[in-house]
Amino acid sequence: MSSEIVALKGGRYQKVTNIKPLKIEDLQQTINILLSKLKLRGIETVDDCDSDYYWQVEPVESFDMNNNPEVMVGSLVDDLKEISKFDPEMEWVSPIDLERVAHILLYLSKVVCEQE
């Protein structure tokens, strides 16, 4: 089982243990399945974004429940431009690229919600 995480319950923070770890391989498989299901719904591309700008919080701040994060504005168009330049040969994992992918997935979630 994994290490402890903090959860909000009844207005108080408490430690939660015994969380089953999620393997990257399993996460990858789940994302692939979700993207395949989007294609079945007719969502083949991420383009013609009706909402370029979104609220953004730095990843480290977004998981610190003891402070109020600084809210910034991100750009989906910029995320799409930069992720299209992604180089699979690079040797490191860029936290910024992970954030870009997360924002694109959030936008796809918005698209699905609006279809329902």
Jmol script that loads the backbone (N, CA, C; Angstrom):
load data "model"
ATOM      1  N   MET A   1       0.836  -1.176   0.000  1.00  0.00           N
ATOM      2  CA  MET A   1       0.000   0.000   0.000  1.00  0.00           C
ATOM      3  C   MET A   1       0.882   1.239   0.000  1.00  0.00           C
ATOM      4  N   SER A   2       0.298   2.353  -0.351  1.00  0.00           N
ATOM      5  CA  SER A   2       1.082   3.559  -0.535  1.00  0.00           C
ATOM      6  C   SER A   2       1.256   4.345   0.748  1.00  0.00           C
ATOM      7  N   SER A   3       2.013   5.408   0.620  1.00  0.00           N
ATOM      8  CA  SER A   3       2.216   6.301   1.758  1.00  0.00           C
ATOM      9  C   SER A   3       0.942   7.095   2.031  1.00  0.00           C
ATOM     10  N   GLU A   4       0.972   7.846   3.093  1.00  0.00           N
ATOM     11  CA  GLU A   4      -0.205   8.590   3.516  1.00  0.00           C
ATOM     12  C   GLU A   4      -0.451   9.790   2.603  1.00  0.00           C
ATOM     13  N   ILE A   5      -1.712  10.144   2.446  1.00  0.00           N
ATOM     14  CA  ILE A   5      -2.090  11.360   1.749  1.00  0.00           C
ATOM     15  C   ILE A   5      -3.030  12.142   2.644  1.00  0.00           C
ATOM     16  N   VAL A   6      -3.200  13.384   2.350  1.00  0.00           N
ATOM     17  CA  VAL A   6      -4.075  14.223   3.161  1.00  0.00           C
ATOM     18  C   VAL A   6      -5.414  14.344   2.457  1.00  0.00           C
ATOM     19  N   ALA A   7      -6.488  14.187   3.206  1.00  0.00           N
ATOM     20  CA  ALA A   7      -7.834  14.323   2.646  1.00  0.00           C
ATOM     21  C   ALA A   7      -8.651  15.229   3.538  1.00  0.00           C
ATOM     22  N   LEU A   8      -9.604  15.929   2.955  1.00  0.00           N
ATOM     23  CA  LEU A   8     -10.485  16.804   3.705  1.00  0.00           C
ATOM     24  C   LEU A   8     -11.730  16.023   4.080  1.00  0.00           C
ATOM     25  N   LYS A   9     -12.048  15.974   5.377  1.00  0.00           N
ATOM     26  CA  LYS A   9     -13.225  15.254   5.836  1.00  0.00           C
ATOM     27  C   LYS A   9     -13.827  16.020   7.001  1.00  0.00           C
ATOM     28  N   GLY A  10     -15.063  16.415   6.850  1.00  0.00           N
ATOM     29  CA  GLY A  10     -15.739  17.126   7.925  1.00  0.00           C
ATOM     30  C   GLY A  10     -15.064  18.425   8.302  1.00  0.00           C
ATOM     31  N   GLY A  11     -14.436  19.099   7.341  1.00  0.00           N
ATOM     32  CA  GLY A  11     -13.776  20.359   7.625  1.00  0.00           C
ATOM     33  C   GLY A  11     -12.402  20.216   8.239  1.00  0.00           C
ATOM     34  N   ARG A  12     -11.949  18.996   8.438  1.00  0.00           N
ATOM     35  CA  ARG A  12     -10.625  18.758   9.021  1.00  0.00           C
ATOM     36  C   ARG A  12      -9.796  17.915   8.074  1.00  0.00           C
ATOM     37  N   TYR A  13      -8.505  18.129   8.175  1.00  0.00           N
ATOM     38  CA  TYR A  13      -7.587  17.322   7.394  1.00  0.00           C
ATOM     39  C   TYR A  13      -7.222  16.087   8.185  1.00  0.00           C
ATOM     40  N   GLN A  14      -7.233  14.955   7.527  1.00  0.00           N
ATOM     41  CA  GLN A  14      -6.812  13.743   8.209  1.00  0.00           C
ATOM     42  C   GLN A  14      -5.982  12.908   7.256  1.00  0.00           C
ATOM     43  N   LYS A  15      -5.150  12.092   7.825  1.00  0.00           N
ATOM     44  CA  LYS A  15      -4.298  11.219   7.027  1.00  0.00           C
ATOM     45  C   LYS A  15      -5.101  10.004   6.590  1.00  0.00           C
ATOM     46  N   VAL A  16      -4.948   9.647   5.339  1.00  0.00           N
ATOM     47  CA  VAL A  16      -5.612   8.466   4.793  1.00  0.00           C
ATOM     48  C   VAL A  16      -4.511   7.505   4.350  1.00  0.00           C
ATOM     49  N   THR A  17      -4.624   6.269   4.768  1.00  0.00           N
ATOM     50  CA  THR A  17      -3.616   5.276   4.403  1.00  0.00           C
ATOM     51  C   THR A  17      -4.279   4.140   3.646  1.00  0.00           C
ATOM     52  N   ASN A  18      -3.484   3.187   3.263  1.00  0.00           N
ATOM     53  CA  ASN A  18      -3.951   1.998   2.555  1.00  0.00           C
ATOM     54  C   ASN A  18      -4.556   2.317   1.193  1.00  0.00           C
ATOM     55  N   ILE A  19      -3.970   3.289   0.505  1.00  0.00           N
ATOM     56  CA  ILE A  19      -4.382   3.611  -0.855  1.00  0.00           C
ATOM     57  C   ILE A  19      -3.569   2.727  -1.798  1.00  0.00           C
ATOM     58  N   LYS A  20      -4.256   2.020  -2.672  1.00  0.00           N
ATOM     59  CA  LYS A  20      -3.565   1.153  -3.615  1.00  0.00           C
ATOM     60  C   LYS A  20      -2.799   2.002  -4.625  1.00  0.00           C
ATOM     61  N   PRO A  21      -1.510   1.733  -4.812  1.00  0.00           N
ATOM     62  CA  PRO A  21      -0.727   2.499  -5.784  1.00  0.00           C
ATOM     63  C   PRO A  21      -1.258   2.287  -7.210  1.00  0.00           C
ATOM     64  N   LEU A  22      -1.143   3.305  -8.026  1.00  0.00           N
ATOM     65  CA  LEU A  22      -1.538   3.218  -9.422  1.00  0.00           C
ATOM     66  C   LEU A  22      -0.276   3.141 -10.265  1.00  0.00           C
ATOM     67  N   LYS A  23      -0.124   2.048 -10.988  1.00  0.00           N
ATOM     68  CA  LYS A  23       1.042   1.884 -11.845  1.00  0.00           C
ATOM     69  C   LYS A  23       0.878   2.781 -13.074  1.00  0.00           C
ATOM     70  N   ILE A  24       1.996   3.340 -13.513  1.00  0.00           N
ATOM     71  CA  ILE A  24       1.981   4.185 -14.719  1.00  0.00           C
ATOM     72  C   ILE A  24       1.419   3.401 -15.898  1.00  0.00           C
ATOM     73  N   GLU A  25       1.751   2.124 -15.994  1.00  0.00           N
ATOM     74  CA  GLU A  25       1.241   1.269 -17.075  1.00  0.00           C
ATOM     75  C   GLU A  25      -0.286   1.213 -17.045  1.00  0.00           C
ATOM     76  N   ASP A  26      -0.865   1.093 -15.851  1.00  0.00           N
ATOM     77  CA  ASP A  26      -2.325   1.058 -15.728  1.00  0.00           C
ATOM     78  C   ASP A  26      -2.949   2.408 -16.074  1.00  0.00           C
ATOM     79  N   LEU A  27      -2.299   3.480 -15.647  1.00  0.00           N
ATOM     80  CA  LEU A  27      -2.777   4.823 -15.992  1.00  0.00           C
ATOM     81  C   LEU A  27      -2.732   5.027 -17.503  1.00  0.00           C
ATOM     82  N   GLN A  28      -1.654   4.600 -18.131  1.00  0.00           N
ATOM     83  CA  GLN A  28      -1.508   4.720 -19.576  1.00  0.00           C
ATOM     84  C   GLN A  28      -2.616   3.945 -20.295  1.00  0.00           C
ATOM     85  N   GLN A  29      -2.898   2.744 -19.839  1.00  0.00           N
ATOM     86  CA  GLN A  29      -3.946   1.931 -20.444  1.00  0.00           C
ATOM     87  C   GLN A  29      -5.314   2.610 -20.297  1.00  0.00           C
ATOM     88  N   THR A  30      -5.581   3.160 -19.120  1.00  0.00           N
ATOM     89  CA  THR A  30      -6.851   3.842 -18.878  1.00  0.00           C
ATOM     90  C   THR A  30      -6.994   5.056 -19.781  1.00  0.00           C
ATOM     91  N   ILE A  31      -5.928   5.847 -19.896  1.00  0.00           N
ATOM     92  CA  ILE A  31      -5.975   7.028 -20.776  1.00  0.00           C
ATOM     93  C   ILE A  31      -6.187   6.608 -22.219  1.00  0.00           C
ATOM     94  N   ASN A  32      -5.526   5.558 -22.658  1.00  0.00           N
ATOM     95  CA  ASN A  32      -5.708   5.073 -24.036  1.00  0.00           C
ATOM     96  C   ASN A  32      -7.155   4.647 -24.286  1.00  0.00           C
ATOM     97  N   ILE A  33      -7.753   3.955 -23.314  1.00  0.00           N
ATOM     98  CA  ILE A  33      -9.153   3.530 -23.450  1.00  0.00           C
ATOM     99  C   ILE A  33     -10.072   4.743 -23.523  1.00  0.00           C
ATOM    100  N   LEU A  34      -9.846   5.717 -22.640  1.00  0.00           N
ATOM    101  CA  LEU A  34     -10.672   6.928 -22.647  1.00  0.00           C
ATOM    102  C   LEU A  34     -10.565   7.675 -23.975  1.00  0.00           C
ATOM    103  N   LEU A  35      -9.355   7.796 -24.496  1.00  0.00           N
ATOM    104  CA  LEU A  35      -9.171   8.475 -25.778  1.00  0.00           C
ATOM    105  C   LEU A  35      -9.840   7.696 -26.912  1.00  0.00           C
ATOM    106  N   SER A  36      -9.792   6.380 -26.864  1.00  0.00           N
ATOM    107  CA  SER A  36     -10.476   5.554 -27.867  1.00  0.00           C
ATOM    108  C   SER A  36     -11.985   5.782 -27.817  1.00  0.00           C
ATOM    109  N   LYS A  37     -12.522   5.901 -26.609  1.00  0.00           N
ATOM    110  CA  LYS A  37     -13.959   6.145 -26.463  1.00  0.00           C
ATOM    111  C   LYS A  37     -14.345   7.531 -26.969  1.00  0.00           C
ATOM    112  N   LEU A  38     -13.434   8.506 -26.826  1.00  0.00           N
ATOM    113  CA  LEU A  38     -13.696   9.826 -27.400  1.00  0.00           C
ATOM    114  C   LEU A  38     -13.828   9.736 -28.915  1.00  0.00           C
ATOM    115  N   LYS A  39     -12.946   8.961 -29.533  1.00  0.00           N
ATOM    116  CA  LYS A  39     -13.021   8.778 -30.987  1.00  0.00           C
ATOM    117  C   LYS A  39     -14.351   8.166 -31.398  1.00  0.00           C
ATOM    118  N   LEU A  40     -14.829   7.203 -30.615  1.00  0.00           N
ATOM    119  CA  LEU A  40     -16.123   6.584 -30.913  1.00  0.00           C
ATOM    120  C   LEU A  40     -17.260   7.596 -30.832  1.00  0.00           C
ATOM    121  N   ARG A  41     -17.073   8.640 -30.019  1.00  0.00           N
ATOM    122  CA  ARG A  41     -18.076   9.708 -29.892  1.00  0.00           C
ATOM    123  C   ARG A  41     -17.911  10.766 -30.976  1.00  0.00           C
ATOM    124  N   GLY A  42     -16.942  10.564 -31.876  1.00  0.00           N
ATOM    125  CA  GLY A  42     -16.732  11.510 -32.964  1.00  0.00           C
ATOM    126  C   GLY A  42     -15.736  12.612 -32.655  1.00  0.00           C
ATOM    127  N   ILE A  43     -15.067  12.515 -31.521  1.00  0.00           N
ATOM    128  CA  ILE A  43     -14.058  13.514 -31.170  1.00  0.00           C
ATOM    129  C   ILE A  43     -12.714  12.975 -31.639  1.00  0.00           C
ATOM    130  N   GLU A  44     -12.284  13.443 -32.790  1.00  0.00           N
ATOM    131  CA  GLU A  44     -11.062  12.939 -33.415  1.00  0.00           C
ATOM    132  C   GLU A  44      -9.869  13.864 -33.200  1.00  0.00           C
ATOM    133  N   THR A  45     -10.146  15.143 -32.973  1.00  0.00           N
ATOM    134  CA  THR A  45      -9.072  16.119 -32.819  1.00  0.00           C
ATOM    135  C   THR A  45      -9.423  17.110 -31.709  1.00  0.00           C
ATOM    136  N   VAL A  46      -8.405  17.796 -31.242  1.00  0.00           N
ATOM    137  CA  VAL A  46      -8.613  18.905 -30.312  1.00  0.00           C
ATOM    138  C   VAL A  46      -8.282  20.163 -31.115  1.00  0.00           C
ATOM    139  N   ASP A  47      -9.317  20.803 -31.572  1.00  0.00           N
ATOM    140  CA  ASP A  47      -9.129  22.014 -32.368  1.00  0.00           C
ATOM    141  C   ASP A  47     -10.367  22.889 -32.224  1.00  0.00           C
ATOM    142  N   ASP A  48     -10.354  24.007 -32.871  1.00  0.00           N
ATOM    143  CA  ASP A  48     -11.495  24.917 -32.834  1.00  0.00           C
ATOM    144  C   ASP A  48     -11.967  25.120 -31.392  1.00  0.00           C
ATOM    145  N   CYS A  49     -10.999  25.385 -30.527  1.00  0.00           N
ATOM    146  CA  CYS A  49     -11.291  25.524 -29.104  1.00  0.00           C
ATOM    147  C   CYS A  49     -12.173  26.741 -28.863  1.00  0.00           C
ATOM    148  N   ASP A  50     -13.324  26.505 -28.270  1.00  0.00           N
ATOM    149  CA  ASP A  50     -14.227  27.612 -27.968  1.00  0.00           C
ATOM    150  C   ASP A  50     -13.781  28.354 -26.713  1.00  0.00           C
ATOM    151  N   SER A  51     -12.856  27.780 -25.983  1.00  0.00           N
ATOM    152  CA  SER A  51     -12.350  28.396 -24.749  1.00  0.00           C
ATOM    153  C   SER A  51     -10.836  28.295 -24.750  1.00  0.00           C
ATOM    154  N   ASP A  52     -10.162  29.388 -25.082  1.00  0.00           N
ATOM    155  CA  ASP A  52      -8.704  29.345 -25.089  1.00  0.00           C
ATOM    156  C   ASP A  52      -8.162  29.407 -23.669  1.00  0.00           C
ATOM    157  N   TYR A  53      -8.675  30.297 -22.861  1.00  0.00           N
ATOM    158  CA  TYR A  53      -8.083  30.551 -21.557  1.00  0.00           C
ATOM    159  C   TYR A  53      -8.755  29.738 -20.448  1.00  0.00           C
ATOM    160  N   TYR A  54      -7.962  29.377 -19.449  1.00  0.00           N
ATOM    161  CA  TYR A  54      -8.473  28.612 -18.316  1.00  0.00           C
ATOM    162  C   TYR A  54      -7.727  29.049 -17.056  1.00  0.00           C
ATOM    163  N   TRP A  55      -8.338  28.751 -15.902  1.00  0.00           N
ATOM    164  CA  TRP A  55      -7.686  29.020 -14.629  1.00  0.00           C
ATOM    165  C   TRP A  55      -6.617  27.969 -14.387  1.00  0.00           C
ATOM    166  N   GLN A  56      -5.481  28.412 -13.901  1.00  0.00           N
ATOM    167  CA  GLN A  56      -4.365  27.506 -13.676  1.00  0.00           C
ATOM    168  C   GLN A  56      -3.761  27.755 -12.297  1.00  0.00           C
ATOM    169  N   VAL A  57      -3.404  26.668 -11.632  1.00  0.00           N
ATOM    170  CA  VAL A  57      -2.715  26.719 -10.344  1.00  0.00           C
ATOM    171  C   VAL A  57      -1.457  25.870 -10.487  1.00  0.00           C
ATOM    172  N   GLU A  58      -0.360  26.372  -9.960  1.00  0.00           N
ATOM    173  CA  GLU A  58       0.885  25.600 -10.022  1.00  0.00           C
ATOM    174  C   GLU A  58       0.659  24.231  -9.376  1.00  0.00           C
ATOM    175  N   PRO A  59       1.184  23.157  -9.980  1.00  0.00           N
ATOM    176  CA  PRO A  59       0.950  21.810  -9.453  1.00  0.00           C
ATOM    177  C   PRO A  59       1.309  21.637  -7.982  1.00  0.00           C
ATOM    178  N   VAL A  60       2.440  22.162  -7.548  1.00  0.00           N
ATOM    179  CA  VAL A  60       2.840  22.000  -6.148  1.00  0.00           C
ATOM    180  C   VAL A  60       1.828  22.696  -5.245  1.00  0.00           C
ATOM    181  N   GLU A  61       1.384  23.888  -5.647  1.00  0.00           N
ATOM    182  CA  GLU A  61       0.420  24.639  -4.844  1.00  0.00           C
ATOM    183  C   GLU A  61      -0.949  23.959  -4.824  1.00  0.00           C
ATOM    184  N   SER A  62      -1.306  23.292  -5.907  1.00  0.00           N
ATOM    185  CA  SER A  62      -2.642  22.698  -5.988  1.00  0.00           C
ATOM    186  C   SER A  62      -2.825  21.535  -5.008  1.00  0.00           C
ATOM    187  N   PHE A  63      -1.744  20.992  -4.486  1.00  0.00           N
ATOM    188  CA  PHE A  63      -1.825  19.887  -3.540  1.00  0.00           C
ATOM    189  C   PHE A  63      -1.458  20.301  -2.118  1.00  0.00           C
ATOM    190  N   ASP A  64      -1.288  21.606  -1.894  1.00  0.00           N
ATOM    191  CA  ASP A  64      -0.981  22.123  -0.561  1.00  0.00           C
ATOM    192  C   ASP A  64      -2.242  22.749   0.011  1.00  0.00           C
ATOM    193  N   MET A  65      -2.961  21.985   0.825  1.00  0.00           N
ATOM    194  CA  MET A  65      -4.237  22.439   1.362  1.00  0.00           C
ATOM    195  C   MET A  65      -4.080  23.445   2.508  1.00  0.00           C
ATOM    196  N   ASN A  66      -2.837  23.711   2.904  1.00  0.00           N
ATOM    197  CA  ASN A  66      -2.607  24.637   4.001  1.00  0.00           C
ATOM    198  C   ASN A  66      -2.408  26.080   3.538  1.00  0.00           C
ATOM    199  N   ASN A  67      -2.378  26.310   2.246  1.00  0.00           N
ATOM    200  CA  ASN A  67      -2.173  27.645   1.703  1.00  0.00           C
ATOM    201  C   ASN A  67      -3.179  27.923   0.597  1.00  0.00           C
ATOM    202  N   ASN A  68      -3.423  29.183   0.335  1.00  0.00           N
ATOM    203  CA  ASN A  68      -4.266  29.577  -0.792  1.00  0.00           C
ATOM    204  C   ASN A  68      -3.378  29.768  -2.003  1.00  0.00           C
ATOM    205  N   PRO A  69      -3.621  29.000  -3.048  1.00  0.00           N
ATOM    206  CA  PRO A  69      -2.743  29.091  -4.222  1.00  0.00           C
ATOM    207  C   PRO A  69      -2.973  30.372  -5.012  1.00  0.00           C
ATOM    208  N   GLU A  70      -1.940  30.770  -5.728  1.00  0.00           N
ATOM    209  CA  GLU A  70      -2.061  31.885  -6.665  1.00  0.00           C
ATOM    210  C   GLU A  70      -2.708  31.335  -7.934  1.00  0.00           C
ATOM    211  N   VAL A  71      -3.794  31.956  -8.346  1.00  0.00           N
ATOM    212  CA  VAL A  71      -4.495  31.526  -9.551  1.00  0.00           C
ATOM    213  C   VAL A  71      -3.989  32.349 -10.728  1.00  0.00           C
ATOM    214  N   MET A  72      -3.626  31.645 -11.788  1.00  0.00           N
ATOM    215  CA  MET A  72      -3.116  32.297 -12.994  1.00  0.00           C
ATOM    216  C   MET A  72      -4.023  31.938 -14.164  1.00  0.00           C
ATOM    217  N   VAL A  73      -3.711  32.468 -15.317  1.00  0.00           N
ATOM    218  CA  VAL A  73      -4.456  32.162 -16.533  1.00  0.00           C
ATOM    219  C   VAL A  73      -3.539  31.386 -17.464  1.00  0.00           C
ATOM    220  N   GLY A  74      -4.031  30.235 -17.942  1.00  0.00           N
ATOM    221  CA  GLY A  74      -3.301  29.443 -18.917  1.00  0.00           C
ATOM    222  C   GLY A  74      -3.980  29.546 -20.266  1.00  0.00           C
ATOM    223  N   SER A  75      -3.307  29.081 -21.297  1.00  0.00           N
ATOM    224  CA  SER A  75      -3.842  29.142 -22.659  1.00  0.00           C
ATOM    225  C   SER A  75      -3.833  27.757 -23.293  1.00  0.00           C
ATOM    226  N   LEU A  76      -5.021  27.276 -23.647  1.00  0.00           N
ATOM    227  CA  LEU A  76      -5.131  25.982 -24.314  1.00  0.00           C
ATOM    228  C   LEU A  76      -4.472  26.020 -25.690  1.00  0.00           C
ATOM    229  N   VAL A  77      -4.602  27.133 -26.376  1.00  0.00           N
ATOM    230  CA  VAL A  77      -3.972  27.266 -27.695  1.00  0.00           C
ATOM    231  C   VAL A  77      -2.456  27.126 -27.556  1.00  0.00           C
ATOM    232  N   ASP A  78      -1.877  27.781 -26.550  1.00  0.00           N
ATOM    233  CA  ASP A  78      -0.433  27.627 -26.317  1.00  0.00           C
ATOM    234  C   ASP A  78      -0.088  26.183 -25.974  1.00  0.00           C
ATOM    235  N   ASP A  79      -0.913  25.537 -25.139  1.00  0.00           N
ATOM    236  CA  ASP A  79      -0.666  24.135 -24.784  1.00  0.00           C
ATOM    237  C   ASP A  79      -0.650  23.260 -26.037  1.00  0.00           C
ATOM    238  N   LEU A  80      -1.630  23.462 -26.913  1.00  0.00           N
ATOM    239  CA  LEU A  80      -1.713  22.663 -28.137  1.00  0.00           C
ATOM    240  C   LEU A  80      -0.515  22.916 -29.052  1.00  0.00           C
ATOM    241  N   LYS A  81      -0.113  24.180 -29.182  1.00  0.00           N
ATOM    242  CA  LYS A  81       1.052  24.508 -30.022  1.00  0.00           C
ATOM    243  C   LYS A  81       2.304  23.827 -29.493  1.00  0.00           C
ATOM    244  N   GLU A  82       2.522  23.931 -28.185  1.00  0.00           N
ATOM    245  CA  GLU A  82       3.747  23.397 -27.600  1.00  0.00           C
ATOM    246  C   GLU A  82       3.758  21.866 -27.564  1.00  0.00           C
ATOM    247  N   ILE A  83       2.625  21.252 -27.285  1.00  0.00           N
ATOM    248  CA  ILE A  83       2.598  19.785 -27.213  1.00  0.00           C
ATOM    249  C   ILE A  83       2.748  19.181 -28.609  1.00  0.00           C
ATOM    250  N   SER A  84       2.361  19.937 -29.641  1.00  0.00           N
ATOM    251  CA  SER A  84       2.546  19.433 -31.009  1.00  0.00           C
ATOM    252  C   SER A  84       4.025  19.391 -31.390  1.00  0.00           C
ATOM    253  N   LYS A  85       4.856  20.096 -30.644  1.00  0.00           N
ATOM    254  CA  LYS A  85       6.309  20.088 -30.871  1.00  0.00           C
ATOM    255  C   LYS A  85       7.005  19.039 -30.001  1.00  0.00           C
ATOM    256  N   PHE A  86       6.232  18.257 -29.258  1.00  0.00           N
ATOM    257  CA  PHE A  86       6.796  17.296 -28.312  1.00  0.00           C
ATOM    258  C   PHE A  86       7.795  16.377 -28.995  1.00  0.00           C
ATOM    259  N   ASP A  87       8.939  16.195 -28.368  1.00  0.00           N
ATOM    260  CA  ASP A  87      10.005  15.344 -28.895  1.00  0.00           C
ATOM    261  C   ASP A  87      10.086  14.067 -28.063  1.00  0.00           C
ATOM    262  N   PRO A  88       9.600  12.940 -28.607  1.00  0.00           N
ATOM    263  CA  PRO A  88       9.640  11.687 -27.835  1.00  0.00           C
ATOM    264  C   PRO A  88      11.055  11.188 -27.548  1.00  0.00           C
ATOM    265  N   GLU A  89      12.044  11.774 -28.197  1.00  0.00           N
ATOM    266  CA  GLU A  89      13.433  11.358 -27.988  1.00  0.00           C
ATOM    267  C   GLU A  89      14.087  12.062 -26.801  1.00  0.00           C
ATOM    268  N   MET A  90      13.414  13.053 -26.214  1.00  0.00           N
ATOM    269  CA  MET A  90      14.057  13.743 -25.095  1.00  0.00           C
ATOM    270  C   MET A  90      14.220  12.788 -23.919  1.00  0.00           C
ATOM    271  N   GLU A  91      15.262  13.024 -23.151  1.00  0.00           N
ATOM    272  CA  GLU A  91      15.652  12.078 -22.104  1.00  0.00           C
ATOM    273  C   GLU A  91      14.972  12.322 -20.770  1.00  0.00           C
ATOM    274  N   TRP A  92      14.292  13.406 -20.585  1.00  0.00           N
ATOM    275  CA  TRP A  92      13.696  13.724 -19.293  1.00  0.00           C
ATOM    276  C   TRP A  92      12.192  13.908 -19.440  1.00  0.00           C
ATOM    277  N   VAL A  93      11.524  13.888 -18.319  1.00  0.00           N
ATOM    278  CA  VAL A  93      10.092  14.157 -18.276  1.00  0.00           C
ATOM    279  C   VAL A  93       9.937  15.618 -17.897  1.00  0.00           C
ATOM    280  N   SER A  94       9.280  16.372 -18.746  1.00  0.00           N
ATOM    281  CA  SER A  94       9.076  17.790 -18.482  1.00  0.00           C
ATOM    282  C   SER A  94       7.777  17.976 -17.705  1.00  0.00           C
ATOM    283  N   PRO A  95       7.848  18.571 -16.516  1.00  0.00           N
ATOM    284  CA  PRO A  95       6.610  18.819 -15.772  1.00  0.00           C
ATOM    285  C   PRO A  95       5.671  19.731 -16.548  1.00  0.00           C
ATOM    286  N   ILE A  96       6.215  20.628 -17.329  1.00  0.00           N
ATOM    287  CA  ILE A  96       5.369  21.532 -18.117  1.00  0.00           C
ATOM    288  C   ILE A  96       4.589  20.749 -19.166  1.00  0.00           C
ATOM    289  N   ASP A  97       5.219  19.772 -19.809  1.00  0.00           N
ATOM    290  CA  ASP A  97       4.493  18.953 -20.791  1.00  0.00           C
ATOM    291  C   ASP A  97       3.392  18.139 -20.120  1.00  0.00           C
ATOM    292  N   LEU A  98       3.660  17.627 -18.917  1.00  0.00           N
ATOM    293  CA  LEU A  98       2.614  16.906 -18.183  1.00  0.00           C
ATOM    294  C   LEU A  98       1.442  17.836 -17.869  1.00  0.00           C
ATOM    295  N   GLU A  99       1.746  19.068 -17.479  1.00  0.00           N
ATOM    296  CA  GLU A  99       0.683  20.047 -17.223  1.00  0.00           C
ATOM    297  C   GLU A  99      -0.111  20.331 -18.492  1.00  0.00           C
ATOM    298  N   ARG A 100       0.577  20.481 -19.614  1.00  0.00           N
ATOM    299  CA  ARG A 100      -0.105  20.755 -20.883  1.00  0.00           C
ATOM    300  C   ARG A 100      -1.068  19.624 -21.234  1.00  0.00           C
ATOM    301  N   VAL A 101      -0.603  18.398 -21.095  1.00  0.00           N
ATOM    302  CA  VAL A 101      -1.457  17.248 -21.382  1.00  0.00           C
ATOM    303  C   VAL A 101      -2.653  17.232 -20.428  1.00  0.00           C
ATOM    304  N   ALA A 102      -2.423  17.533 -19.160  1.00  0.00           N
ATOM    305  CA  ALA A 102      -3.514  17.568 -18.178  1.00  0.00           C
ATOM    306  C   ALA A 102      -4.557  18.610 -18.572  1.00  0.00           C
ATOM    307  N   HIS A 103      -4.125  19.775 -19.005  1.00  0.00           N
ATOM    308  CA  HIS A 103      -5.066  20.823 -19.402  1.00  0.00           C
ATOM    309  C   HIS A 103      -5.844  20.425 -20.657  1.00  0.00           C
ATOM    310  N   ILE A 104      -5.190  19.754 -21.581  1.00  0.00           N
ATOM    311  CA  ILE A 104      -5.881  19.282 -22.790  1.00  0.00           C
ATOM    312  C   ILE A 104      -6.925  18.236 -22.410  1.00  0.00           C
ATOM    313  N   LEU A 105      -6.583  17.334 -21.491  1.00  0.00           N
ATOM    314  CA  LEU A 105      -7.554  16.337 -21.025  1.00  0.00           C
ATOM    315  C   LEU A 105      -8.726  17.007 -20.307  1.00  0.00           C
ATOM    316  N   LEU A 106      -8.458  18.040 -19.520  1.00  0.00           N
ATOM    317  CA  LEU A 106      -9.541  18.778 -18.867  1.00  0.00           C
ATOM    318  C   LEU A 106     -10.456  19.438 -19.899  1.00  0.00           C
ATOM    319  N   TYR A 107      -9.864  19.965 -20.965  1.00  0.00           N
ATOM    320  CA  TYR A 107     -10.680  20.563 -22.021  1.00  0.00           C
ATOM    321  C   TYR A 107     -11.564  19.490 -22.680  1.00  0.00           C
ATOM    322  N   LEU A 108     -10.998  18.311 -22.933  1.00  0.00           N
ATOM    323  CA  LEU A 108     -11.796  17.226 -23.522  1.00  0.00           C
ATOM    324  C   LEU A 108     -12.937  16.829 -22.591  1.00  0.00           C
ATOM    325  N   SER A 109     -12.697  16.855 -21.288  1.00  0.00           N
ATOM    326  CA  SER A 109     -13.751  16.578 -20.322  1.00  0.00           C
ATOM    327  C   SER A 109     -14.869  17.605 -20.462  1.00  0.00           C
ATOM    328  N   LYS A 110     -14.499  18.859 -20.633  1.00  0.00           N
ATOM    329  CA  LYS A 110     -15.477  19.939 -20.833  1.00  0.00           C
ATOM    330  C   LYS A 110     -16.294  19.678 -22.093  1.00  0.00           C
ATOM    331  N   VAL A 111     -15.636  19.269 -23.164  1.00  0.00           N
ATOM    332  CA  VAL A 111     -16.321  18.983 -24.427  1.00  0.00           C
ATOM    333  C   VAL A 111     -17.343  17.866 -24.247  1.00  0.00           C
ATOM    334  N   VAL A 112     -16.952  16.799 -23.560  1.00  0.00           N
ATOM    335  CA  VAL A 112     -17.858  15.675 -23.316  1.00  0.00           C
ATOM    336  C   VAL A 112     -19.031  16.129 -22.456  1.00  0.00           C
ATOM    337  N   CYS A 113     -18.762  16.897 -21.421  1.00  0.00           N
ATOM    338  CA  CYS A 113     -19.858  17.396 -20.557  1.00  0.00           C
ATOM    339  C   CYS A 113     -20.854  18.206 -21.358  1.00  0.00           C
ATOM    340  N   GLU A 114     -20.378  19.003 -22.285  1.00  0.00           N
ATOM    341  CA  GLU A 114     -21.267  19.843 -23.092  1.00  0.00           C
ATOM    342  C   GLU A 114     -22.060  19.021 -24.106  1.00  0.00           C
ATOM    343  N   GLN A 115     -21.570  17.841 -24.474  1.00  0.00           N
ATOM    344  CA  GLN A 115     -22.301  16.974 -25.405  1.00  0.00           C
ATOM    345  C   GLN A 115     -23.442  16.246 -24.717  1.00  0.00           C
ATOM    346  N   GLU A 116     -23.347  16.096 -23.419  1.00  0.00           N
ATOM    347  CA  GLU A 116     -24.366  15.310 -22.694  1.00  0.00           C
ATOM    348  C   GLU A 116     -25.585  16.144 -22.337  1.00  0.00           C
TER     349      GLU A 116
END
end "model"
wireframe off; spacefill off
backbone 0.3
color backbone group
